[in-house]
Amino acid sequence: MQKVGFENVRHLSLLAYLSIIRKHDLVHIHTSNRYVRLAHTLASRLMGRCVVQTFHGRQGHALERLMLRLSRLMGHASIGVSHDVAEVLQGNVSVIPAFVPPRVEDEALPIAVASWLRNVHQSGRGIIAMNAARAFRPHGIDLYGIDMLLTSFLNTSINEKYCAIICVGSRDGADGYLDWLLEQARPLILQDRVKIVFDLPNFAGVLKEADIFVRPTSWDGDAISIREALWYGLPVVASDAVQRPDAVSLFRNRNQTDLEQAILSVGPRSGHLNAGAPDYVLDVLEVYRTAMSRFAGKLRLADPGTERS
């Protein structure tokens, strides 16, 4: 998925990628791929740039965790999106949730998606929203729990009360798993109980229209979508795979009955934006200033607050 106005590093040549790094003093690295992260860190350090890392997850085998720690050691500042993530990195890591309040332009939806959401509301049913980066099944377990949400519609009460929109970031699947999921969902799609959308850049627009957000991941970091849903005043149901924000209704990880009971037990959305939510952007900017001040001996910046990022 690619946002308008932002280059996807996967689509850049090596020269174009290095040119972008050369134009900036500070490089902030976000990626879930440990090996790609290490390569970004090496390239940025070799070009004499200040490096800030954000780490989003703590899972992985021993070699992957070693890659994370090496990247942290080579960077000038590190951010973990939760205390769980910071703990596995074993070092000086600032804990800052990866949440930025959505803007109005982040809520724009394709006509077909907006129309489907409107029709569901007119039918009198509520809307369950869910998102996943892709259909992925490591070690035979659905990482994002798409299978669990589909199965929940076998529950008569859920089927009568809700429809669900599942937003998947990429069509890439593991060993045909996406094809299998789509086949399982076909009856629900034909009944208009479930809509599966790919490559939707503005999930915030779905959350704005939804009635409940479900995050049935088998493991996770500090999910941005959970914090966005809470900001929109949605009730949130999530697995207890990791520590979640206090307002989230938890169910036991991979327990289908628990998930269904949690969905049926949540109250209505508040309908109020959480305007009092912490502004984590300011915390990140402070990390930038600290990192750049440590790096100032090389860069000779007159004002650490004016660095390019």
FIVEX-353206 format. One record per residue (C-alpha): z negated, y negated, x; residue in three letters; residue number from 1. Coordinates in nm, 4 decimals, padded with zeros to 6 digits. Last residue first. Example, Ala and Ser with C-alpha at 12.3 -4.5 7.8 and 13.67 -1.06 7.14 Angstrom:
2
        pz        py        px  resn  resi
  -00.7140   00.1060   01.3670   SER     2
  -00.7800   00.4500   01.2300   ALA     1
This chain:
309
        pz        py        px  resn  resi
  -00.8687  -01.4557   01.3666   SER   309
  -00.8321  -01.7889   01.5415   ARG   308
  -01.1470  -01.9424   01.6782   GLU   307
  -01.2593  -02.2774   01.5388   THR   306
  -01.6291  -02.1991   01.4866   GLY   305
  -01.6748  -02.1094   01.8530   PRO   304
  -01.6088  -02.4771   01.9418   ASP   303
  -01.4919  -02.5754   02.2901   ALA   302
  -01.3572  -02.2291   02.3602   LEU   301
  -01.3523  -02.1417   02.7297   ARG   300
  -01.1824  -01.8039   02.6637   LEU   299
  -01.3449  -01.6105   02.9461   LYS   298
  -01.6993  -01.7464   02.9396   GLY   297
  -01.6633  -01.7865   02.5645   ALA   296
  -01.6758  -01.4112   02.5001   PHE   295
  -02.0419  -01.4080   02.4103   ARG   294
  -01.9822  -01.7171   02.1966   SER   293
  -01.6849  -01.5398   02.0393   MET   292
  -01.8949  -01.2437   01.9329   ALA   291
  -02.1676  -01.4633   01.7867   THR   290
  -01.9190  -01.6826   01.6002   ARG   289
  -01.7310  -01.3820   01.4633   TYR   288
  -02.0561  -01.2158   01.3501   VAL   287
  -02.1452  -01.5427   01.1739   GLU   286
  -01.8063  -01.5362   01.0023   LEU   285
  -01.8853  -01.1858   00.8775   VAL   284
  -02.2132  -01.3049   00.7262   ASP   283
  -02.0356  -01.5961   00.5574   LEU   282
  -01.7841  -01.3562   00.4056   VAL   281
  -02.0749  -01.1501   00.2709   TYR   280
  -02.1370  -01.4082   00.0001   ASP   279
  -02.4245  -01.2430  -00.1849   PRO   278
  -02.3706  -01.1868  -00.5588   ALA   277
  -02.5050  -01.4675  -00.7790   GLY   276
  -02.1792  -01.5106  -00.9677   ALA   275
  -02.2068  -01.1576  -01.1034   ASN   274
  -01.9340  -01.2064  -01.3585   LEU   273
  -02.0528  -01.1482  -01.7128   HIS   272
  -01.9022  -00.9029  -01.9613   GLY   271
  -02.2202  -00.6974  -01.9559   SER   270
  -02.0299  -00.3720  -01.9788   ARG   269
  -02.1532  -00.1378  -02.2482   PRO   268
  -02.4234   00.1217  -02.1788   GLY   267
  -02.3909   00.4354  -01.9714   VAL   266
  -02.4947   00.7729  -02.1153   SER   265
  -02.1560   00.9276  -02.1958   LEU   264
  -02.0254   00.8785  -01.8425   ILE   263
  -02.3519   01.0074  -01.6929   ALA   262
  -02.3450   01.3196  -01.9107   GLN   261
  -01.9891   01.3929  -01.8018   GLU   260
  -02.0717   01.3490  -01.4332   LEU   259
  -02.3834   01.5653  -01.4552   ASP   258
  -02.1872   01.8455  -01.6213   THR   257
  -01.9223   01.8352  -01.3482   GLN   256
  -02.1631   01.8504  -01.0542   ASN   255
  -01.9572   01.7659  -00.7443   ARG   254
  -02.2323   01.5351  -00.6083   ASN   253
  -02.5239   01.5012  -00.8473   ARG   252
  -02.4829   01.2017  -01.0766   PHE   251
  -02.5816   00.8414  -01.0118   LEU   250
  -02.5771   00.5367  -01.2396   SER   249
  -02.5175   00.2372  -01.0095   VAL   248
  -02.7322  -00.0782  -01.0368   ALA   247
  -02.9228  -00.0079  -00.7137   ASP   246
  -02.6171  -00.0050  -00.4872   PRO   245
  -02.5229   00.3438  -00.3629   ARG   244
  -02.6554   00.5608  -00.0771   GLN   243
  -02.4187   00.8471  -00.0098   VAL   242
  -02.2972   01.1623  -00.1874   ALA   241
  -02.4975   01.0630  -00.4970   ASP   240
  -02.1813   01.0563  -00.7042   SER   239
  -02.0913   00.7412  -00.8932   ALA   238
  -02.1057   00.5947  -01.2442   VAL   237
  -02.0686   00.2169  -01.2696   VAL   236
  -02.1349  -00.0061  -01.5705   PRO   235
  -01.9003  -00.3024  -01.5433   LEU   234
  -02.0241  -00.6601  -01.4970   GLY   233
  -01.7199  -00.7809  -01.3033   TYR   232
  -01.9289  -00.8068  -00.9843   TRP   231
  -02.0508  -00.4527  -01.0474   LEU   230
  -01.6904  -00.3320  -01.0544   ALA   229
  -01.6115  -00.5200  -00.7330   GLU   228
  -01.9163  -00.3687  -00.5633   ARG   227
  -01.8075  -00.0211  -00.6670   ILE   226
  -01.4477  -00.0910  -00.5582   SER   225
  -01.5662  -00.1896  -00.2116   ILE   224
  -01.7149   00.1565  -00.1624   ALA   223
  -01.9909   00.1578   00.1000   ASP   222
  -01.8812   00.4693   00.2830   GLY   221
  -01.7960   00.7867   00.0971   ASP   220
  -01.8364   01.1589   00.0509   TRP   219
  -01.7549   01.3959  -00.2383   SER   218
  -01.6293   01.0939  -00.4312   THR   217
  -01.6902   01.0701  -00.8079   PRO   216
  -01.6515   00.6903  -00.8351   ARG   215
  -01.6239   00.6000  -01.2057   VAL   214
  -01.5864   00.2464  -01.3418   PHE   213
  -01.6603   00.1700  -01.7067   ILE   212
  -01.5180  -00.0636  -01.9719   ASP   211
  -01.1971  -00.1709  -01.7975   ALA   210
  -01.0037  -00.4975  -01.8310   GLU   209
  -01.1396  -00.6843  -01.5261   LYS   208
  -01.1542  -00.3576  -01.3351   LEU   207
  -00.7802  -00.3116  -01.3822   VAL   206
  -00.7061  -00.6611  -01.2499   GLY   205
  -00.9313  -00.5949  -00.9503   ALA   204
  -00.7092  -00.2970  -00.8640   PHE   203
  -00.4465  -00.5446  -00.7468   ASN   202
  -00.2070  -00.3734  -00.5049   PRO   201
  -00.1068  -00.0829  -00.7355   LEU   200
   00.0674   00.1686  -00.5109   ASP   199
   00.0576   00.4543  -00.7627   PHE   198
  -00.0610   00.4573  -01.1247   VAL   197
  -00.1922   00.7575  -01.3163   ILE   196
  -00.2464   00.7033  -01.6906   LYS   195
  -00.4774   00.9320  -01.8844   VAL   194
  -00.5465   00.9756  -02.2565   ARG   193
  -00.1873   00.8952  -02.3517   ASP   192
  -00.1485   01.2402  -02.5122   GLN   191
   00.1443   01.3049  -02.2762   LEU   190
  -00.0707   01.1893  -01.9831   ILE   189
  -00.3531   01.4206  -02.0878   LEU   188
  -00.1141   01.7168  -02.1143   PRO   187
   00.0387   01.6312  -01.7718   ARG   186
  -00.2911   01.5870  -01.5868   ALA   185
  -00.3060   01.9418  -01.4523   GLN   184
   00.0571   01.9157  -01.3390   GLU   183
  -00.0121   01.5811  -01.1736   LEU   182
  -00.3078   01.7339  -00.9927   LEU   181
  -00.0979   02.0246  -00.8630   TRP   180
   00.1744   01.7889  -00.7396   ASP   179
  -00.0892   01.5811  -00.5606   LEU   178
  -00.2315   01.8937  -00.3976   TYR   177
   00.1066   01.9913  -00.2529   GLY   176
  -00.0415   02.0812   00.0839   ASP   175
  -00.2283   01.7517   00.1241   ALA   174
  -00.0882   01.4537  -00.0652   GLY   173
   00.0943   01.1346   00.0231   ASP   172
   00.1690   00.9421  -00.2956   ARG   171
  -00.0431   00.6507  -00.1766   SER   170
  -00.2945   00.4074  -00.3255   GLY   169
  -00.3851   00.6075  -00.6334   VAL   168
  -00.5020   00.4176  -00.9425   CYS   167
  -00.6462   00.6411  -01.2156   ILE   166
  -00.6516   00.4885  -01.5629   ILE   165
  -00.8708   00.6716  -01.8109   ALA   164
  -00.8911   00.6866  -02.1907   CYS   163
  -01.2240   00.7017  -02.3652   TYR   162
  -01.4246   00.7832  -02.6785   LYS   161
  -01.2508   01.0856  -02.8302   GLU   160
  -01.1779   01.2612  -02.5019   ASN   159
  -01.5250   01.1776  -02.3714   ILE   158
  -01.6900   01.3318  -02.6780   SER   157
  -01.4619   01.6359  -02.6729   THR   156
  -01.5392   01.7218  -02.3096   ASN   155
  -01.2112   01.8623  -02.1779   LEU   154
  -01.1544   01.5029  -02.0685   PHE   153
  -01.4170   01.5546  -01.7959   SER   152
  -01.1731   01.7873  -01.6173   THR   151
  -00.9442   01.4951  -01.5339   LEU   150
  -01.2403   01.2993  -01.3937   LEU   149
  -01.3483   01.5974  -01.1860   MET   148
  -01.0017   01.6621  -01.0425   ASP   147
  -00.9747   01.3023  -00.9267   ILE   146
  -01.2967   01.3552  -00.7300   GLY   145
  -01.2113   01.1249  -00.4405   TYR   144
  -01.2390   01.3816  -00.1611   LEU   143
  -01.1165   01.6769  -00.3668   ASP   142
  -01.2780   01.9776  -00.1975   ILE   141
  -01.0747   02.2511  -00.0218   GLY   140
  -01.2020   02.1676   00.3274   HIS   139
  -01.0340   01.8273   00.2986   PRO   138
  -00.8603   01.7755  -00.0385   ARG   137
  -00.6750   01.4440  -00.0541   PHE   136
  -00.4923   01.2751  -00.3388   ALA   135
  -00.4642   00.9257  -00.1987   ARG   134
  -00.6588   00.6009  -00.1513   ALA   133
  -00.8391   00.6709  -00.4761   ALA   132
  -00.9246   00.4545  -00.7759   ASN   131
  -01.0985   00.5037  -01.1095   MET   130
  -01.1161   00.3030  -01.4289   ALA   129
  -01.2476   00.4404  -01.7589   ILE   128
  -01.1185   00.2439  -02.0569   ILE   127
  -01.2857   00.2447  -02.3983   GLY   126
  -01.1142   00.3596  -02.7149   ARG   125
  -01.0543   00.1450  -03.0226   GLY   124
  -00.6784   00.1944  -03.0306   SER   123
  -00.6306  -00.1782  -02.9666   GLN   122
  -00.8208  -00.1434  -02.6403   HIS   121
  -00.5922   00.1399  -02.5350   VAL   120
  -00.2835  -00.0644  -02.6250   ASN   119
  -00.4016  -00.3561  -02.4093   ARG   118
  -00.4590  -00.1309  -02.1087   LEU   117
  -00.1127   00.0214  -02.1484   TRP   116
   00.0487  -00.3239  -02.1776   SER   115
  -00.1251  -00.4506  -01.8635   ALA   114
  -00.0052  -00.1440  -01.6718   VAL   113
   00.3563  -00.1770  -01.7905   ALA   112
   00.3619  -00.5534  -01.7284   ILE   111
   00.2468  -00.5163  -01.3679   PRO   110
  -00.1010  -00.6604  -01.3094   LEU   109
  -00.2317  -00.9891  -01.1661   ALA   108
  -00.6065  -00.9762  -01.0959   GLU   107
  -00.5947  -01.0528  -00.7225   ASP   106
  -00.4316  -01.3909  -00.8015   GLU   105
  -00.7515  -01.4939  -00.9821   VAL   104
  -00.9550  -01.4217  -00.6699   ARG   103
  -01.1743  -01.1180  -00.6155   PRO   102
  -01.5216  -01.1620  -00.4580   PRO   101
  -01.5183  -01.0261  -00.0996   VAL   100
  -01.6999  -00.7005  -00.0313   PHE    99
  -01.7213  -00.4918   00.2829   ALA    98
  -02.1010  -00.4581   00.2826   PRO    97
  -02.2576  -00.6049   00.5993   ILE    96
  -02.4880  -00.4066   00.8299   VAL    95
  -02.4635  -00.5486   01.1839   SER    94
  -02.4429  -00.2773   01.4495   VAL    93
  -02.6305  -00.2651   01.7797   ASN    92
  -02.6001   00.1017   01.8674   GLY    91
  -02.6088   00.4605   01.7477   GLN    90
  -02.2834   00.4690   01.5470   LEU    89
  -02.4255   00.7280   01.3026   VAL    88
  -02.6968   00.4898   01.1864   GLU    87
  -02.4594   00.2014   01.1136   ALA    86
  -02.2684   00.4156   00.8628   VAL    85
  -02.5832   00.5173   00.6754   ASP    84
  -02.7116   00.1578   00.6858   HIS    83
  -02.3969   00.0468   00.5051   SER    82
  -02.0673  -00.1334   00.5706   VAL    81
  -02.1191  -00.1090   00.9455   GLY    80
  -02.0163  -00.4106   01.1521   ILE    79
  -01.9623  -00.4118   01.5274   SER    78
  -01.9425  -00.6828   01.7923   ALA    77
  -01.7814  -00.7138   02.1368   HIS    76
  -01.5862  -00.3895   02.1199   GLY    75
  -01.5584  -00.1247   02.3903   MET    74
  -01.8884   00.0421   02.2993   LEU    73
  -01.7969   00.0479   01.9306   ARG    72
  -01.4612   00.2100   02.0032   SER    71
  -01.6312   00.4746   02.2164   LEU    70
  -01.8811   00.5389   01.9356   ARG    69
  -01.6076   00.5887   01.6781   LEU    68
  -01.4077   00.8193   01.9064   MET    67
  -01.7220   01.0276   01.9673   LEU    66
  -01.7641   01.0577   01.5913   ARG    65
  -01.4100   01.1926   01.5686   GLU    64
  -01.4787   01.4442   01.8463   LEU    63
  -01.7979   01.5693   01.6786   ALA    62
  -01.6417   01.6278   01.3359   HIS    61
  -01.6036   01.3570   01.0733   GLY    60
  -01.7999   01.1537   00.8214   GLN    59
  -01.9683   00.8189   00.8832   ARG    58
  -01.7383   00.5829   00.6965   GLY    57
  -01.6383   00.2167   00.6804   HIS    56
  -01.6744   00.0863   01.0356   PHE    55
  -01.5813  -00.2778   01.0950   THR    54
  -01.5024  -00.3651   01.4543   GLN    53
  -01.4861  -00.7025   01.6287   VAL    52
  -01.2802  -00.7343   01.9464   VAL    51
  -01.2413  -01.0405   02.1708   CYS    50
  -00.9024  -01.0288   02.3409   ARG    49
  -00.8128  -00.9721   02.7040   GLY    48
  -00.4845  -00.7910   02.6524   MET    47
  -00.6368  -00.4676   02.7801   LEU    46
  -00.9200  -00.5183   02.5308   ARG    45
  -00.6818  -00.5494   02.2378   SER    44
  -00.4755  -00.2455   02.3348   ALA    43
  -00.7835  -00.0295   02.3944   LEU    42
  -00.9399  -00.1305   02.0631   THR    41
  -00.6228  -00.0696   01.8653   HIS    40
  -00.5846   00.2754   02.0289   ALA    39
  -00.9485   00.3610   01.9518   LEU    38
  -00.9019   00.2587   01.5899   ARG    37
  -00.5839   00.4669   01.5616   VAL    36
  -00.7810   00.7674   01.6864   TYR    35
  -01.0683   00.7147   01.4449   ARG    34
  -00.8451   00.6702   01.1407   ASN    33
  -01.0391   00.4858   00.8678   SER    32
  -00.9110   00.1491   00.9858   THR    31
  -01.0424  -00.2066   01.0084   HIS    30
  -01.0184  -00.3906   01.3423   ILE    29
  -01.0936  -00.7613   01.3807   HIS    28
  -00.9018  -00.9073   01.6761   VAL    27
  -01.0181  -01.2423   01.8139   LEU    26
  -00.8216  -01.4763   02.0410   ASP    25
  -00.4907  -01.4499   01.8612   HIS    24
  -00.1226  -01.4903   01.9500   LYS    23
  -00.1232  -01.2036   02.2009   ARG    22
  -00.2429  -00.9587   01.9332   ILE    21
   00.0575  -01.0433   01.7144   ILE    20
   00.2972  -01.0037   02.0091   SER    19
   00.1492  -00.6625   02.0896   LEU    18
   00.2366  -00.5430   01.7382   TYR    17
   00.5862  -00.6888   01.7535   ALA    16
   00.6472  -00.5202   02.0891   LEU    15
   00.5178  -00.1845   01.9652   LEU    14
   00.7427  -00.2052   01.6591   SER    13
   00.5767  -00.2844   01.3298   LEU    12
   00.5855  -00.0823   01.0060   HIS    11
   00.2610   00.1036   01.0708   ARG    10
   00.0903  -00.2291   01.1443   VAL     9
   00.1408  -00.3367   00.7834   ASN     8
   00.2187  -00.7083   00.7886   GLU     7
   00.0466  -00.9272   00.5305   PHE     6
   00.2251  -01.1845   00.3136   GLY     5
   00.2485  -00.9606   00.0090   VAL     4
  -00.0102  -00.6855   00.0235   LYS     3
   00.0949  -00.3409   00.1397   GLN     2
   00.0000   00.0000   00.0000   MET     1
